[in-house]
């Protein structure tokens, strides 16, 4: 059994346990210091009355005894008769504790090891009968259920049920009041983390929560403005830098005959690298197009087409390289897997992952595999390059981060490809991981589901 690791469960369970322990202490204290002493006092008073009545009856002349019995009935609601036969039934279970207290009080007052018996008569169900020995013969006293009244077990049970209900109900209400605003805040922070603009209602709740909501809304607005300003800034820089780059390219074209071919080729490569860097930076700043609709697409066909296109582009750009991209779908998919996708964002992620694998594959084939993990598509992009050290696998998702040695500027790349992949996956709720490939190399796994989706699906 999996115990939920949520703030609501922890808060509610802590409060419930605390309230139940407090209720147990209150019940035990009430029973020990109030209910039991009151029961003992009541039983002792009744025992004194019964012993006095039996002694008085024994000392009275026979002709006055009926009047005494009548007076005892009217004054104390107690019947008094001679014991002619044993009682029919045992003691009544609902008054068991009180009857035990009364029995002990009677035996203590009678002394001498006298045994007092209690029971009921079948033809008088509303009465409790007590047999007391006297000098002449035994007497039976009948006490009505209404007269006894005291029911310690029932009282304790009623108190226990009331305390448990109140403890659990109060704990759940307190836990909800604590965790509900935090759940709203958590959802809003997730939205902001994906590049959205979340607003929390400020007009209800305690002052602390209202202030928290106000501060969060202000922060969300400032973050949105910051992102918009960043995008505007990078777009302006991109536009302003492309103008001189275009002039340089135009100058090279005009002065083709007077410029050394090697020098000219180097300048053209530098210009192309700068343009790619600007394009990647602008893509990272713009993030995901939130208006892009979901479309039902066949992942098998889409990935097959993408693998062919990227292989052809690679061969066109690097004719001397062995650009081989192999695609394989799990046989259980029957060559088709329809899935709702924001197509442009999905293709941008796959392009960056495959181009990254090609760049560091050491001219070895790159493999794309499609399978299912649970109910969700899993796409694996695998290369046979030098791989990524374990301590660097999270760092490579940072913008402009490059590994020393195997992944440096000589291999090309702007250091933004994986950062764009991570940004898009976070915005779409997908999961991207890097891990070593069996036999050497790197494996990037793109799961078209978030951890929360997997948790819900598992439950």
Beta strands, then each sheet from edge to edge (+ up, - down):
strand 1: 78-82
strand 2: 117-121
strand 3: 124-132
strand 4: 139-144
strand 5: 295-298
strand 6: 325-329
strand 7: 338-341
strand 8: 366-373
strand 9: 376-382
strand 10: 431-436
strand 11: 442-447
sheet 1: 1+ 4- 3+ 2-
sheet 2: 5+ 7-
sheet 3: 6+ 8+ 9- 11+ 10-
end
